[in-house]
Amino acid sequence: MTDLQCASLQGPFCDAPQGPANSALILLHGWGADGHDLASLAPYLQASLPQLALYTPHAPDICSANPMGRQWFELSERFFANPAASEADMDKAAAVISEAVMAFSEAISLPQTRIMLGGFSQGGMMTLHLASQGRLPMAGYISIAGALVVPDAVQEATSHSAPITLIHGARDEVVPFQAMSRAEDRLSTAGYQVTSHTRPEMGHAIDAETISHIIAAFTAMPNV
């Protein structure tokens, strides 16, 4: 594992153990965590996908509730009262992530159409925000325990829109499980290809079956 700077974002990078990489996953961490939190998934993913590279950048801002962690946007009382009020902050973070994705693509010499963007919790929210606005020509998007924060901002899907995978624990005590069905309904209505996976016994976490769903998304790609 090394540290990689891509545009203004920096974080752990786990190169493909049987390189050169033929695919890559960028994972965005949750509120109050940092990139090291998700970098620990590398051995489990790469055991089945030995030509997969994993990049888990740190969010740009210090978390307001945990100065040891980071955040993609503020989660204040205002957010919970009116999540859509965070749209401007999410747009700002989305621009930063977009620049980092393009820089990452160049750094590892892989087209963005061989790279998936995913995230957990707040990282999953950012993933869906980017996926639903056609900002990036990715191979796919994976939201784990996330939510579609600004459904009114969803753009209609095009022929270039990447598939979206939703994974959520039915016992999630942080982001309500119902957020997955709401996101699926809105995105499907807009024309996106959405696959959802319910984890009946999982709370706000990532378990072995979640990892298997991520692996399945990659094995469905050509030449992986």
Phi, psi and chi 1 to 4 in degrees:
 res  aa     phi    psi   chi1   chi2   chi3   chi4
   1 MET       -  135.0 -175.9 -175.2  -59.1      -
   2 THR  -126.4  176.5   59.6      -      -      -
   3 ASP  -105.9  131.2 -153.8   48.3      -      -
   4 LEU  -125.6  131.6 -178.0   64.3      -      -
   5 GLN  -100.3  123.8 -179.9   87.2   37.0      -
   6 CYS  -129.1  109.6  -68.0      -      -      -
   7 ALA    55.6 -124.9      -      -      -      -
   8 SER   -94.0    0.9   62.5      -      -      -
   9 LEU  -103.8  146.3  -65.4 -174.8      -      -
  10 GLN  -137.1  146.7 -175.4  178.3   19.5      -
  11 GLY   174.2 -179.5      -      -      -      -
  12 PRO   -62.9  139.4  -23.0   34.6      -      -
  13 PHE  -128.8  124.3  171.5   64.0      -      -
  14 CYS  -113.1  103.2  -56.0      -      -      -
  15 ASP   -68.7  160.6 -156.6   -5.1      -      -
  16 ALA   -61.6  127.4      -      -      -      -
  17 PRO   -66.8  -23.4   21.1  -31.4      -      -
  18 GLN  -121.3   58.2  -65.2 -178.4   18.8      -
  19 GLY   -65.9  173.9      -      -      -      -
  20 PRO   -72.8  152.4   28.0  -35.7      -      -
  21 ALA   -63.9  137.3      -      -      -      -
  22 ASN  -108.6    0.0   67.8   -0.3      -      -
  23 SER  -161.4  164.0   60.3      -      -      -
  24 ALA  -150.6  155.0      -      -      -      -
  25 LEU  -127.9  126.4  173.7   61.9      -      -
  26 ILE  -103.6  120.4  -60.0  173.2      -      -
  27 LEU  -113.4  129.7  -87.0 -179.6      -      -
  28 LEU  -100.6  126.6  -50.2  176.9      -      -
  29 HIS   -76.0  173.1   61.9   76.8      -      -
  30 GLY   -86.7  175.8      -      -      -      -
  31 TRP   -64.5  127.5 -169.2   59.4      -      -
  32 GLY    85.6   -1.5      -      -      -      -
  33 ALA  -103.2 -163.2      -      -      -      -
  34 ASP  -152.1 -175.9   64.7   20.8      -      -
  35 GLY   -61.8  -25.6      -      -      -      -
  36 HIS   -64.3  -27.7  -65.2  -65.7      -      -
  37 ASP   -59.2  -41.1 -172.6   49.4      -      -
  38 LEU   -96.7  -16.6  -63.5  178.4      -      -
  39 ALA   -61.4  -24.4      -      -      -      -
  40 SER   -66.9  -11.9   60.1      -      -      -
  41 LEU   -78.6  -14.1  -62.7  178.2      -      -
  42 ALA   -52.0  -50.7      -      -      -      -
  43 PRO   -60.4  -34.3  -20.0   31.6      -      -
  44 TYR   -73.4  -39.6  -55.6  100.2      -      -
  45 LEU   -72.4  -44.1  -67.1  168.4      -      -
  46 GLN   -76.3  -14.5  -67.9  172.8  -24.3      -
  47 ALA   -63.0  -34.1      -      -      -      -
  48 SER   -99.2  -22.5  -64.0      -      -      -
  49 LEU  -125.7   74.9  -59.9  168.6      -      -
  50 PRO   -67.8  -10.2   24.1  -34.2      -      -
  51 GLN  -108.9   23.2  -71.3 -177.1  -79.0      -
  52 LEU   -98.3  132.5  172.8   76.3      -      -
  53 ALA  -101.3  143.9      -      -      -      -
  54 LEU  -123.9  130.0  177.2   65.5      -      -
  55 TYR  -126.8  126.5 -179.5   45.8      -      -
  56 THR  -127.8   79.6   57.4      -      -      -
  57 PRO   -69.0  153.2   28.1  -35.9      -      -
  58 HIS   -79.3  140.1  -50.3  -54.0      -      -
  59 ALA   -62.1  154.2      -      -      -      -
  60 PRO   -73.2  -22.2   24.2  -33.3      -      -
  61 ASP  -110.7  145.9  -61.0  -32.2      -      -
  62 ILE   -68.3  136.9  -65.2  173.3      -      -
  63 CYS   -68.2  131.8  179.9      -      -      -
  64 SER   -66.8  -24.4   58.7      -      -      -
  65 ALA  -100.7  -10.0      -      -      -      -
  66 ASN  -151.0   95.7  172.9   22.9      -      -
  67 PRO   -63.6  -11.4   21.4  -32.5      -      -
  68 MET   -86.2  -10.7  -60.3  -61.2  -68.6      -
  69 GLY  -116.1 -175.8      -      -      -      -
  70 ARG  -128.3  166.1  -46.0  -71.7  -68.2 -174.0
  71 GLN  -143.8  148.4   64.6 -176.3   27.3      -
  72 TRP   -83.7  -31.2  -60.6  102.4      -      -
  73 PHE  -159.5  165.5   59.3   91.1      -      -
  74 GLU   -72.9  134.4  178.5   61.1   77.4      -
  75 LEU  -111.2   86.2  -76.0 -179.4      -      -
  76 SER  -108.5 -178.4   61.7      -      -      -
  77 GLU   -59.4  -32.4  -69.2 -176.5    4.8      -
  78 ARG   -61.5  -38.9 -178.2 -176.0   68.6  135.5
  79 PHE   -62.3  -46.8  172.0   83.2      -      -
  80 PHE   -71.0  -27.8  -66.6  103.4      -      -
  81 ALA   -76.3  -35.2      -      -      -      -
  82 ASN  -152.8   82.2 -179.9   19.6      -      -
  83 PRO   -53.5  -35.8  -26.4   35.3      -      -
  84 ALA   -62.5  -19.1      -      -      -      -
  85 ALA   -66.3  -14.6      -      -      -      -
  86 SER   -88.7    4.6  -65.5      -      -      -
  87 GLU   -57.7  -43.4 -177.5  175.5    2.6      -
  88 ALA   -63.2  -40.6      -      -      -      -
  89 ASP   -67.0  -37.7  -69.1  -21.6      -      -
  90 MET   -69.2  -37.4  -65.1 -176.6   75.5      -
  91 ASP   -61.8  -40.2  -76.5  -18.4      -      -
  92 LYS   -63.3  -45.5 -179.6 -179.6  176.9 -178.6
  93 ALA   -66.4  -36.5      -      -      -      -
  94 ALA   -62.7  -38.0      -      -      -      -
  95 ALA   -64.7  -40.9      -      -      -      -
  96 VAL   -63.7  -44.4  170.3      -      -      -
  97 ILE   -64.9  -41.5  -66.0  166.5      -      -
  98 SER   -59.1  -44.4  -63.3      -      -      -
  99 GLU   -63.3  -39.1  -69.0  177.3   -3.3      -
 100 ALA   -68.1  -38.0      -      -      -      -
 101 VAL   -62.3  -45.2  168.0      -      -      -
 102 MET   -63.3  -41.2  -69.7 -174.6  -76.1      -
 103 ALA   -67.0  -38.1      -      -      -      -
 104 PHE   -63.9  -43.0  176.4   73.6      -      -
 105 SER   -56.8  -43.1  174.1      -      -      -
 106 GLU   -69.2  -39.6  -67.9 -176.8    7.7      -
 107 ALA   -63.5  -36.1      -      -      -      -
 108 ILE  -106.8    7.1   66.7  168.5      -      -
 109 SER    57.3   45.1  -59.9      -      -      -
 110 LEU  -126.1  135.7  -93.2 -176.7      -      -
 111 PRO   -66.9  153.6   23.7  -32.9      -      -
 112 GLN   -61.5  -23.6  -72.3  175.8 -142.4      -
 113 THR   -74.1    0.4   51.3      -      -      -
 114 ARG  -111.9    9.3  -58.4  -65.0  -57.2  171.3
 115 ILE  -121.3  133.1  -57.9  170.6      -      -
 116 MET  -104.0  148.8  -71.3 -163.0 -168.0      -
 117 LEU  -112.5  128.7  178.1   67.6      -      -
 118 GLY  -138.5  173.8      -      -      -      -
 119 GLY  -169.6  158.3      -      -      -      -
 120 PHE  -113.2  131.7  172.9   73.0      -      -
 121 SER    59.9 -115.0 -166.6      -      -      -
 122 GLN   -62.6  -32.7 -168.6 -175.7   55.6      -
 123 GLY   -64.8  -33.6      -      -      -      -
 124 GLY   -68.8  -35.7      -      -      -      -
 125 MET   -62.4  -43.8  -63.8  175.8 -172.3      -
 126 MET   -65.6  -38.4  -74.5  -54.3  -47.4      -
 127 THR   -59.5  -46.2  -62.6      -      -      -
 128 LEU   -70.3  -32.5  -68.6 -177.6      -      -
 129 HIS   -62.9  -43.6 -168.6   63.6      -      -
 130 LEU   -70.0  -43.6  -77.5  151.9      -      -
 131 ALA   -61.6  -36.9      -      -      -      -
 132 SER   -84.2   -0.4   66.1      -      -      -
 133 GLN  -120.2    8.6  -63.6 -169.9  -18.1      -
 134 GLY    60.1   33.5      -      -      -      -
 135 ARG   -76.2  -30.1  -68.6  174.2  177.6  -94.2
 136 LEU  -135.1  137.1  -66.1  166.4      -      -
 137 PRO   -83.9   73.1   31.9  -34.5      -      -
 138 MET   -89.9  169.6  -50.5  -63.2  -65.1      -
 139 ALA   -74.6  -26.7      -      -      -      -
 140 GLY   174.0  172.0      -      -      -      -
 141 TYR  -131.9  141.0  -64.4   89.4      -      -
 142 ILE  -131.9  115.9  -57.3  171.1      -      -
 143 SER  -109.7  121.9  171.5      -      -      -
 144 ILE  -111.8  119.4  -52.5  163.4      -      -
 145 ALA    54.9   36.5      -      -      -      -
 146 GLY  -101.9 -163.7      -      -      -      -
 147 ALA  -161.4  152.0      -      -      -      -
 148 LEU   -89.6   97.6 -173.9   62.2      -      -
 149 VAL   -70.7  -38.9  175.8      -      -      -
 150 VAL  -122.4   77.7 -166.7      -      -      -
 151 PRO   -61.0  -28.6   17.8  -29.7      -      -
 152 ASP   -70.1  -15.4  -69.6  -16.8      -      -
 153 ALA   -90.3   -1.1      -      -      -      -
 154 VAL   -65.3  129.6  173.4      -      -      -
 155 GLN   -92.5  152.0  -57.7  -66.1  -50.2      -
 156 GLU   -63.3  138.6  -68.5  -63.4  -46.6      -
 157 ALA   -66.7  152.6      -      -      -      -
 158 THR  -120.2  179.6   70.2      -      -      -
 159 SER   -65.7  -16.0   58.6      -      -      -
 160 HIS   -97.3   -2.0  -58.3  -66.6      -      -
 161 SER   -67.1  134.1  -63.0      -      -      -
 162 ALA   -83.6  153.5      -      -      -      -
 163 PRO   -65.4  151.3   21.5  -31.3      -      -
 164 ILE  -121.3  130.2  -59.9  170.1      -      -
 165 THR  -110.9  128.9  -59.9      -      -      -
 166 LEU  -113.9  132.0  -53.2  175.7      -      -
 167 ILE  -132.5  128.6  -52.1  168.3      -      -
 168 HIS  -151.1  139.8 -145.7  119.3      -      -
 169 GLY   -81.8  133.5      -      -      -      -
 170 ALA   -67.2  -18.1      -      -      -      -
 171 ARG  -106.4   23.5  -62.7 -172.1  177.1 -174.8
 172 ASP   -63.4  121.8 -165.2  -37.6      -      -
 173 GLU   -97.9    0.8   69.0  -76.1    3.7      -
 174 VAL  -112.3  -59.1  177.7      -      -      -
 175 VAL  -105.7  115.6  179.5      -      -      -
 176 PRO   -53.9  139.0  -24.5   33.6      -      -
 177 PHE   -56.9  -32.0  171.6   63.1      -      -
 178 GLN   -61.9  -18.3  -67.2   77.3   10.0      -
 179 ALA   -61.3  -30.1      -      -      -      -
 180 MET   -68.0  -47.1 -176.8  171.9   74.9      -
 181 SER   -67.4  -34.3   59.1      -      -      -
 182 ARG   -65.0  -42.7  -70.8 -164.6  -69.5  -93.9
 183 ALA   -65.0  -44.0      -      -      -      -
 184 GLU   -60.8  -44.2 -177.5  175.4   19.6      -
 185 ASP   -62.0  -47.6  -70.7  -13.9      -      -
 186 ARG   -67.0  -44.5  180.0   67.5 -175.3   90.7
 187 LEU   -68.6  -40.4  -67.7  166.6      -      -
 188 SER   -64.0  -40.4  -63.7      -      -      -
 189 THR   -60.9  -33.8  -61.3      -      -      -
 190 ALA   -81.9   -0.2      -      -      -      -
 191 GLY    99.2    6.4      -      -      -      -
 192 TYR   -80.5  150.2  -68.0   87.6      -      -
 193 GLN   -85.2  110.6  177.7 -172.4  -23.8      -
 194 VAL  -121.8  132.4 -176.0      -      -      -
 195 THR  -121.0  128.6  -57.6      -      -      -
 196 SER  -117.4  145.2   61.7      -      -      -
 197 HIS  -130.3  119.8  -59.0  -77.1      -      -
 198 THR   -92.4  131.7  -61.1      -      -      -
 199 ARG  -106.3   98.7  -63.6  -65.2  -57.0  113.6
 200 PRO   -57.7  -36.5  -23.8   34.5      -      -
 201 GLU  -102.0    3.0  -57.5  -58.8  -39.0      -
 202 MET   -93.5  140.9 -171.4  172.0   76.5      -
 203 GLY   -93.1 -138.1      -      -      -      -
 204 HIS   -87.5   82.3 -164.8   64.7      -      -
 205 ALA  -159.6  179.2      -      -      -      -
 206 ILE  -125.1  121.0  -64.5  174.7      -      -
 207 ASP  -114.4 -177.1   65.2    0.3      -      -
 208 ALA   -61.7  -37.2      -      -      -      -
 209 GLU   -71.0  -32.9 -169.7  164.2  -27.4      -
 210 THR   -58.7  -45.6  -61.1      -      -      -
 211 ILE   -60.8  -38.6  -66.2  171.0      -      -
 212 SER   -65.3  -33.6   71.5      -      -      -
 213 HIS   -69.4  -37.2  -70.9  -47.2      -      -
 214 ILE   -63.5  -45.6  -62.5  172.9      -      -
 215 ILE   -60.3  -41.2  -67.5  169.1      -      -
 216 ALA   -62.9  -36.9      -      -      -      -
 217 ALA   -62.4  -36.6      -      -      -      -
 218 PHE   -76.9  -39.0  -84.7   93.7      -      -
 219 THR   -68.5  -17.8   53.9      -      -      -
 220 ALA   -78.0  -14.0      -      -      -      -
 221 MET   -73.5  147.9  -70.2  172.6   58.2      -
 222 PRO   -63.2  141.0  -20.0   31.0      -      -
 223 ASN    62.8   32.0  -56.5  -43.0      -      -
 224 VAL  -116.4      -  173.9      -      -      -
